[in-house]
Amino acid sequence: MTTISPSSGENFSQPVSEETFSRVWKDPKGLKALLRGVQNQPIGIRMIGLSIFFLLLGGFQAMLMRTQLAIPNNTFLDPELYNRLMTMHGTTMMFLVAIPMIEGIGTLVLPQMLGSRELPFPRLAAFTFWTFLFGGLIFYAGFFIDAVPDGGWFAYVPMTNKEYSPDLGVDFYLLGLNVAETAAIAGAFELIISFFKMRAPGMSINRIPIFAWAIMVTGWMIIFAFTPLIVGSTMLELDRAIGTQFFNPDQNGDPLLWQHIFWIFGHPDVYIIFIPPLGIAATIVTVFARRALIGYTFIVISLVSTGFLSFGLWVHHMFATGLPELSLSFFTGASMMIAIPSGIQIFAFIATIGSGRPNFKPPFLFVIGFLLIFVLGGLSGVLLASVPVNLQTHDTYFVVAHFHYVLIGGWLFPTLGAIY
């Protein structure tokens, strides 16, 4: 976005002013702006708005489930509807809320943080928004024909194969999943290229904001984590649509293969959701503690380390499946090791706050909530990394609590602080 369109009638022999750039490249007005706009700020705001819409929708589904669980022997929801709500709630929150919000905030503020006028590929950013939107519409299309997925947001086979889920609900799930993940990967490429190619002159590597580092690490994680799940969901759809047998043990398939494919995406996805809010928290802490962030280099190293380590511990979701003891030992160690970089980041924030002059405004209070709730979720996660504890708490509300403490503390609170 550094040249002037010949149709604008501008004089190319003179230096181009900021006003000229703004006039030539501004988005059209009215409905055209919605359909054809490519500027990073409107696109980022639309992605954030889309995420908030699905957040409210997923939150409403959670309220219905909690109403059912409020008293014993409740008949507020029948079992089928409860399974559908649980599936759609988890799917909505993971794929249509957290990821669009992260990429929307990155699209909105990353160019300004890097000293750039615009993202390198504005139309790719617009493609990301529209693809997220259509992915969400596909997810929810089943409500209109009574074909809502009910196999859980993790879609374990054989519960989601043709024999046990004969309607189109799982097909809507798989197609919507592929579309939404395509959007996430497109947005990740946009943000990674922005990080490396759109920095202002003089912005050396040790001057890049922590949030920009977090977005860059997250972008690479999205590319490497979402690609296997796109392949896996395509394999499952082929099993359902044309009778391939990738996950059928009677035909030399393996149902555990789906769990490996899903969780090699699923656990990095937790850190994909968590790392950008860490960058947000670092930004808020430096502003409201009124001092420079302590341990900048260590925080950057810990962010990159978290990205690498997150791909080596997915099996702790599968400790109850009868894996070899050597595998259990390796993934137990890896699951505990990832607490180290997270601890470095938390201690750096606490040290910055303790040595500064905190200004307790609402964004800063959200960060305080993040520190408290996320640490509780992290401690329960260390317990789940232990095989004996994991086997006793598998598929219990202890795991549900851990997951929600991490996501609400680690994602929601910093994000609310950023929006505020």
QUIPE-V228354 format. One record per pair of residues at least 6 apart in sequence whose ideal C-beta (glycine too) atoms are under 8 Angstrom apart, sorted by the first residue. I is the first residue (numbers start at 1). J is the second residue. If there is no record, write none. Layout:
i=(I | I)
j=(J | J)
This chain:
i=(1 | 1 | 1 | 1 | 1 | 2 | 4 | 4 | 4 | 4 | 4 | 4 | 5 | 8 | 8 | 10 | 10 | 10 | 21 | 25 | 25 | 26 | 27 | 27 | 27 | 27 | 27 | 27 | 28 | 28 | 33 | 37 | 37 | 38 | 38 | 38 | 38 | 39 | 39 | 40 | 40 | 40 | 40 | 40 | 40 | 40 | 41 | 43 | 43 | 43 | 43 | 43 | 43 | 43 | 44 | 44 | 44 | 44 | 44 | 44 | 44 | 45 | 45 | 46 | 46 | 47 | 47 | 47 | 47 | 47 | 47 | 47 | 47 | 48 | 48 | 48 | 48 | 48 | 48 | 50 | 50 | 50 | 50 | 50 | 50 | 50 | 51 | 51 | 51 | 51 | 51 | 51 | 52 | 54 | 54 | 54 | 54 | 54 | 54 | 55 | 55 | 55 | 57 | 58 | 58 | 58 | 58 | 58 | 58 | 61 | 61 | 61 | 61 | 62 | 64 | 64 | 64 | 65 | 65 | 65 | 65 | 65 | 67 | 67 | 67 | 68 | 68 | 68 | 68 | 77 | 80 | 83 | 83 | 83 | 84 | 84 | 84 | 84 | 86 | 86 | 87 | 87 | 87 | 87 | 87 | 87 | 87 | 88 | 88 | 88 | 88 | 89 | 90 | 90 | 90 | 91 | 91 | 91 | 91 | 91 | 91 | 92 | 92 | 93 | 94 | 94 | 94 | 95 | 95 | 95 | 95 | 95 | 95 | 96 | 96 | 96 | 96 | 96 | 98 | 98 | 98 | 98 | 99 | 99 | 99 | 99 | 99 | 99 | 100 | 100 | 101 | 102 | 102 | 102 | 102 | 102 | 102 | 103 | 103 | 103 | 103 | 103 | 105 | 105 | 105 | 105 | 106 | 106 | 106 | 106 | 107 | 107 | 107 | 107 | 107 | 107 | 109 | 110 | 110 | 110 | 110 | 110 | 110 | 110 | 111 | 111 | 111 | 111 | 111 | 113 | 113 | 113 | 114 | 114 | 114 | 114 | 114 | 114 | 114 | 114 | 115 | 115 | 115 | 116 | 116 | 116 | 116 | 119 | 119 | 119 | 119 | 119 | 120 | 120 | 120 | 120 | 120 | 121 | 121 | 124 | 124 | 124 | 124 | 125 | 125 | 127 | 127 | 128 | 128 | 128 | 128 | 128 | 129 | 131 | 131 | 131 | 131 | 131 | 132 | 132 | 132 | 134 | 135 | 135 | 135 | 135 | 135 | 135 | 135 | 135 | 136 | 136 | 137 | 138 | 138 | 138 | 138 | 139 | 139 | 139 | 139 | 139 | 141 | 141 | 142 | 142 | 142 | 142 | 142 | 142 | 145 | 146 | 147 | 147 | 147 | 147 | 147 | 148 | 148 | 149 | 149 | 149 | 149 | 149 | 149 | 149 | 150 | 150 | 151 | 151 | 151 | 151 | 151 | 151 | 151 | 152 | 154 | 154 | 155 | 155 | 155 | 155 | 155 | 155 | 155 | 156 | 156 | 156 | 156 | 157 | 157 | 157 | 157 | 157 | 158 | 158 | 158 | 158 | 159 | 160 | 160 | 160 | 160 | 161 | 161 | 161 | 161 | 161 | 162 | 162 | 170 | 170 | 171 | 171 | 171 | 174 | 174 | 174 | 174 | 174 | 175 | 177 | 177 | 177 | 178 | 178 | 178 | 181 | 181 | 181 | 182 | 184 | 184 | 185 | 185 | 185 | 185 | 187 | 188 | 188 | 188 | 188 | 188 | 189 | 189 | 191 | 191 | 191 | 191 | 192 | 192 | 192 | 192 | 195 | 195 | 195 | 195 | 195 | 196 | 199 | 206 | 206 | 209 | 209 | 210 | 210 | 210 | 210 | 210 | 210 | 210 | 210 | 210 | 211 | 211 | 211 | 211 | 211 | 212 | 213 | 213 | 213 | 213 | 214 | 214 | 214 | 214 | 214 | 214 | 214 | 215 | 215 | 217 | 217 | 217 | 217 | 217 | 218 | 218 | 218 | 218 | 220 | 221 | 221 | 221 | 221 | 221 | 221 | 221 | 222 | 224 | 224 | 225 | 225 | 225 | 225 | 225 | 225 | 226 | 228 | 228 | 228 | 229 | 229 | 229 | 231 | 232 | 232 | 232 | 232 | 232 | 235 | 235 | 235 | 235 | 236 | 236 | 236 | 238 | 238 | 239 | 239 | 239 | 239 | 239 | 245 | 245 | 245 | 246 | 246 | 246 | 247 | 247 | 247 | 247 | 247 | 248 | 249 | 256 | 256 | 259 | 259 | 259 | 260 | 260 | 260 | 263 | 263 | 263 | 263 | 264 | 264 | 266 | 266 | 267 | 267 | 267 | 267 | 267 | 268 | 268 | 268 | 268 | 270 | 270 | 270 | 271 | 271 | 271 | 273 | 273 | 273 | 274 | 274 | 274 | 274 | 275 | 275 | 275 | 277 | 277 | 277 | 277 | 277 | 277 | 277 | 278 | 278 | 278 | 278 | 279 | 280 | 280 | 280 | 280 | 281 | 281 | 281 | 281 | 281 | 282 | 282 | 282 | 282 | 283 | 284 | 284 | 284 | 284 | 284 | 284 | 284 | 285 | 285 | 285 | 285 | 285 | 285 | 286 | 286 | 286 | 287 | 288 | 288 | 288 | 288 | 288 | 288 | 288 | 289 | 289 | 289 | 289 | 289 | 289 | 289 | 289 | 290 | 290 | 290 | 290 | 291 | 291 | 291 | 291 | 292 | 293 | 293 | 293 | 294 | 294 | 294 | 294 | 295 | 295 | 295 | 295 | 298 | 298 | 299 | 299 | 299 | 301 | 302 | 302 | 302 | 302 | 302 | 303 | 303 | 305 | 305 | 306 | 306 | 306 | 309 | 309 | 309 | 309 | 310 | 312 | 312 | 313 | 313 | 313 | 313 | 313 | 314 | 315 | 315 | 315 | 315 | 316 | 316 | 316 | 316 | 316 | 316 | 319 | 319 | 319 | 319 | 319 | 319 | 320 | 320 | 320 | 320 | 328 | 332 | 332 | 332 | 335 | 335 | 335 | 335 | 336 | 336 | 339 | 339 | 339 | 342 | 346 | 346 | 346 | 349 | 349 | 350 | 358 | 362 | 362 | 363 | 363 | 363 | 364 | 366 | 366 | 366 | 366 | 366 | 367 | 367 | 367 | 369 | 369 | 370 | 370 | 370 | 370 | 370 | 372 | 373 | 373 | 373 | 373 | 373 | 374 | 374 | 374 | 374 | 374 | 375 | 376 | 376 | 377 | 377 | 377 | 377 | 377 | 377 | 377 | 377 | 378 | 380 | 380 | 380 | 380 | 381 | 381 | 383 | 383 | 384 | 384 | 384 | 384 | 384 | 393)
j=(21 | 25 | 117 | 118 | 122 | 117 | 10 | 12 | 16 | 20 | 21 | 24 | 24 | 23 | 24 | 16 | 20 | 24 | 117 | 39 | 118 | 39 | 33 | 36 | 37 | 38 | 39 | 42 | 36 | 37 | 42 | 43 | 126 | 122 | 123 | 125 | 126 | 118 | 122 | 107 | 108 | 111 | 118 | 119 | 122 | 125 | 108 | 104 | 107 | 122 | 125 | 126 | 128 | 129 | 104 | 105 | 106 | 107 | 108 | 109 | 125 | 104 | 108 | 104 | 129 | 100 | 101 | 103 | 104 | 107 | 128 | 129 | 132 | 100 | 101 | 104 | 105 | 108 | 419 | 96 | 100 | 104 | 129 | 132 | 133 | 136 | 96 | 97 | 98 | 100 | 101 | 104 | 101 | 92 | 93 | 96 | 97 | 100 | 136 | 93 | 97 | 101 | 92 | 88 | 89 | 92 | 93 | 96 | 97 | 85 | 88 | 89 | 92 | 89 | 76 | 77 | 85 | 77 | 82 | 85 | 86 | 89 | 74 | 76 | 77 | 74 | 76 | 77 | 82 | 85 | 150 | 150 | 151 | 152 | 148 | 149 | 150 | 169 | 152 | 153 | 148 | 149 | 150 | 151 | 152 | 153 | 173 | 139 | 140 | 148 | 149 | 153 | 152 | 153 | 154 | 139 | 149 | 153 | 173 | 176 | 177 | 136 | 139 | 407 | 153 | 269 | 273 | 135 | 139 | 176 | 177 | 180 | 181 | 132 | 135 | 136 | 139 | 180 | 272 | 273 | 407 | 411 | 132 | 180 | 184 | 222 | 272 | 273 | 132 | 183 | 415 | 215 | 218 | 272 | 273 | 276 | 277 | 128 | 184 | 187 | 188 | 191 | 276 | 280 | 415 | 418 | 187 | 191 | 215 | 276 | 119 | 125 | 128 | 187 | 190 | 191 | 211 | 119 | 191 | 194 | 195 | 211 | 212 | 215 | 117 | 118 | 119 | 194 | 198 | 209 | 211 | 212 | 194 | 195 | 198 | 199 | 200 | 203 | 208 | 212 | 199 | 200 | 203 | 194 | 198 | 199 | 200 | 125 | 190 | 191 | 194 | 198 | 190 | 193 | 194 | 197 | 198 | 190 | 193 | 186 | 187 | 189 | 190 | 187 | 190 | 183 | 186 | 183 | 184 | 186 | 187 | 190 | 183 | 179 | 180 | 182 | 183 | 186 | 180 | 183 | 184 | 179 | 176 | 177 | 178 | 179 | 180 | 181 | 182 | 183 | 176 | 180 | 176 | 172 | 175 | 176 | 179 | 172 | 173 | 176 | 177 | 180 | 172 | 176 | 148 | 149 | 168 | 169 | 172 | 173 | 168 | 167 | 167 | 168 | 169 | 171 | 172 | 169 | 172 | 155 | 160 | 165 | 169 | 170 | 172 | 173 | 165 | 169 | 159 | 160 | 164 | 165 | 169 | 170 | 173 | 159 | 262 | 266 | 170 | 173 | 174 | 233 | 236 | 258 | 262 | 255 | 258 | 259 | 262 | 236 | 239 | 247 | 255 | 258 | 164 | 247 | 248 | 255 | 165 | 170 | 173 | 236 | 240 | 236 | 239 | 240 | 247 | 248 | 239 | 240 | 236 | 240 | 237 | 240 | 241 | 233 | 234 | 236 | 237 | 240 | 237 | 229 | 230 | 233 | 230 | 233 | 234 | 226 | 229 | 230 | 230 | 222 | 226 | 222 | 223 | 226 | 227 | 222 | 218 | 219 | 220 | 222 | 223 | 219 | 223 | 215 | 216 | 218 | 219 | 216 | 219 | 220 | 223 | 208 | 212 | 215 | 216 | 219 | 216 | 208 | 296 | 297 | 279 | 283 | 278 | 279 | 282 | 283 | 293 | 296 | 299 | 300 | 303 | 276 | 279 | 280 | 282 | 283 | 279 | 279 | 300 | 303 | 304 | 275 | 276 | 278 | 279 | 280 | 282 | 303 | 276 | 279 | 275 | 303 | 304 | 306 | 307 | 272 | 275 | 276 | 307 | 307 | 268 | 271 | 272 | 275 | 307 | 310 | 311 | 272 | 268 | 311 | 264 | 265 | 268 | 269 | 272 | 311 | 265 | 261 | 264 | 265 | 261 | 262 | 265 | 261 | 257 | 258 | 261 | 262 | 265 | 244 | 246 | 247 | 261 | 246 | 247 | 258 | 244 | 246 | 245 | 246 | 247 | 248 | 253 | 251 | 252 | 253 | 253 | 254 | 257 | 253 | 254 | 255 | 257 | 258 | 255 | 255 | 318 | 321 | 317 | 318 | 321 | 314 | 315 | 318 | 314 | 315 | 317 | 318 | 311 | 314 | 314 | 317 | 310 | 313 | 314 | 316 | 317 | 307 | 310 | 311 | 314 | 310 | 406 | 407 | 306 | 307 | 310 | 407 | 410 | 411 | 406 | 407 | 410 | 411 | 303 | 306 | 307 | 370 | 410 | 411 | 413 | 414 | 415 | 418 | 303 | 345 | 410 | 414 | 303 | 414 | 415 | 417 | 418 | 349 | 367 | 370 | 414 | 417 | 293 | 299 | 345 | 349 | 418 | 363 | 364 | 366 | 367 | 414 | 417 | 418 | 293 | 349 | 352 | 353 | 364 | 367 | 292 | 293 | 352 | 363 | 358 | 359 | 360 | 361 | 363 | 364 | 367 | 352 | 353 | 355 | 356 | 357 | 358 | 359 | 364 | 356 | 357 | 358 | 359 | 352 | 355 | 356 | 357 | 352 | 299 | 348 | 352 | 348 | 351 | 352 | 355 | 344 | 347 | 348 | 351 | 344 | 348 | 344 | 345 | 348 | 341 | 340 | 341 | 342 | 344 | 345 | 341 | 345 | 340 | 341 | 338 | 341 | 342 | 334 | 337 | 338 | 341 | 338 | 331 | 334 | 331 | 334 | 335 | 338 | 385 | 331 | 323 | 327 | 328 | 331 | 331 | 332 | 335 | 384 | 385 | 390 | 328 | 331 | 387 | 390 | 391 | 394 | 390 | 391 | 394 | 395 | 387 | 385 | 386 | 387 | 381 | 382 | 384 | 385 | 382 | 385 | 378 | 381 | 382 | 378 | 371 | 374 | 375 | 367 | 371 | 371 | 364 | 417 | 420 | 417 | 418 | 420 | 417 | 413 | 414 | 416 | 417 | 420 | 413 | 414 | 417 | 409 | 413 | 409 | 410 | 413 | 414 | 417 | 409 | 405 | 408 | 409 | 410 | 413 | 405 | 406 | 409 | 410 | 413 | 409 | 405 | 409 | 402 | 403 | 404 | 405 | 406 | 407 | 409 | 410 | 406 | 398 | 401 | 402 | 405 | 402 | 406 | 389 | 393 | 390 | 393 | 398 | 399 | 402 | 399)
